[in-house]
Amino acid sequence: MLTSYLVRCPFPACDWFGSLLPTQDTDSWRGSVPTTPVATFECPQCRHQWRARVQGDDVIPLPLEQQPQLVF
């Protein structure tokens, strides 16, 4: 079963908030416990991607200055 997370887009010009599935390495998220400590998300509104640390049932966005810009 894939796990979705309640997230808020961390980019200053975007105010999107909702439930998202991780976008990369989806096989790591199929079990009841994720096998990776970091998730990547893509905002459906601004299309920016960001990474977040998995902590229990929640995710905590990593600081934007510590991750490369992943816009396509």
N, C-alpha and C positions, 0 to 999 in steps of 0.2 A: 504494500500500500504506500503510495507516495504521500509525503508529508508536506502540507502547505503551511506557510507562516504568515502571521499578521505583521505587515511591514509598512513603513512610511518612507517614501523616496527621500534620500538624504541630500539631493541636489537643491541648492538655494532657489532656483527659479521654478521649482516644481512642488506642488502640494498634494501629490497623489498619496492615498492611503488605502490599503486593502490587503487581501490575501493572495500570496504568490507561491508558486512552486519554484524551487531552485532551477536555474536554466542549464547548468553544465553538470556532467557526470551524474545523470539521473539514476543510474543503477545504485549509486551510493545512498540514495534516499528512499529506496523501495521497502526496506525493512522497518521494523518498529523503532529501531535505534539507528540513526545515521552513522555511516562508517567514516565520515570525514568531518573535521572540526570547523570547516569554513564553507559557506554557501555563496554562490553567485546568483544575483537576481537581476532582472531587467524590468525597468519601469514601463508599464503599458502606455503611459502618457507621454513621457519625454524621451523614451527609448535609451536612456543612459543605463549602464550596468554598474553595479557596485557589489562589494563583497561584505559578508557579515560572519561573525563568529557564532557558532551554535553553542548555546548554553541551556541545557535541559530542553524544554519545549519552546524556547524563545531563541531569537537571533539578535545580536548586537552589531549594528553597522560598524565596520572598520573605518577609521578616519579617512576621508577622501584624499588627503594629501599623501597617504601611505600606499595608495593603489594607483595603478596606471589608468588613464582614461580609456574606456573600452567602447567608445561609440563607433558604430559602423555606418 
